[in-house]
Amino acid sequence: ETGVTQTPRHLVMGMTNKKSLKCEQHLGHNAMYWYKQSAKKPLELMFVYSLEERVENNSVPSRFSPECPNSSHLFLHLHTLQPEDSALYLCASSPNVGQGAVNEQFFGPGTRLTVL
Amino acid sequence: GENVEQHPSTLSVQEGDSAVIKCTYSDSASNYFPWYKQELGKGPQLIIDIRSNVGEKKDQRIAVTLNKTAKHFSLHITETQPEDSAVYFCAASRGNTPLVFGKGTRLSVIA
């Protein structure tokens, strides 16, 4: 185990549903990340948080809404998704990010999301 | 920004043979180059990394080489085993920026 857990592991939702993905890291890291992994684009960085502050948002549609209440927890709130949003959503953490960062990233197992 | 190209996209080797995966990067300021292994149903797992002040690093059957002048780095797996079958990703970073990943190589080790 990498010290990063994600729940749920599998999620099926309709386009009108609202759901949330949860990530928790037990490594004492200060930076957390959301990635989308699909067959066409293997690893797309979505959001980066450093010390609970969002530092990067890679032009992600507003139907994805991240939340980082503390440095150990990260959420991805989902609403009115499209079928093309079906993918594996991966959470990762690293000791820090930014100037002088130590950026070894550790990934969770992912949430397999299917949008019907 | 950084761009990482990875080749080949698929690779099949006989058990016991060596496997080599190559990546090139575009940002000469990148100084950290990790490799990840992703097995079916799991997230990517860091298997080895190298920093720009080192040309080669080994860990048992796995080695990574870095050529800063040519801006490319490679993963070498010797004496491959069926459990080495997975998707491998390379990545690059300046150290103060998030990792930029290659598109992955699906390695199949045939027993």
Contacts between the chains, C-beta under 8 A, distances in Angstrom:
chain1	res1	chain2	res2	distance
A	2	B	43	7.1
A	2	B	45	6.7
A	4	B	43	7.6
A	6	B	43	8.0
A	33	B	98	6.7
A	42	B	89	7.1
A	42	B	101	6.8
A	42	B	103	5.1
A	42	B	104	4.9
A	43	B	44	7.7
A	43	B	89	6.6
A	43	B	101	4.3
A	43	B	104	7.8
A	45	B	98	5.7
A	45	B	99	8.0
A	48	B	98	5.6
A	56	B	98	6.5
A	90	B	43	5.3
A	90	B	44	7.4
A	92	B	43	7.8
A	97	B	96	7.3
A	97	B	97	7.8
A	97	B	98	6.5
A	98	B	96	5.4
A	99	B	96	4.8
A	100	B	95	7.3
A	100	B	96	6.9
A	101	B	95	5.7
A	101	B	96	5.4
A	103	B	32	6.1
A	103	B	93	5.5
A	103	B	95	6.2
A	103	B	98	7.4
A	103	B	99	6.6
A	104	B	34	6.8
A	104	B	46	6.1
A	104	B	49	6.7
A	105	B	34	7.5
A	105	B	46	7.1
A	105	B	99	6.0
A	106	B	46	6.7
A	107	B	36	7.6
A	107	B	43	3.6
A	107	B	44	4.8
A	107	B	45	7.1
A	108	B	43	5.3
A	109	B	41	7.5
A	109	B	42	5.5
A	109	B	43	4.9
A	110	B	42	7.6
A	110	B	43	5.1
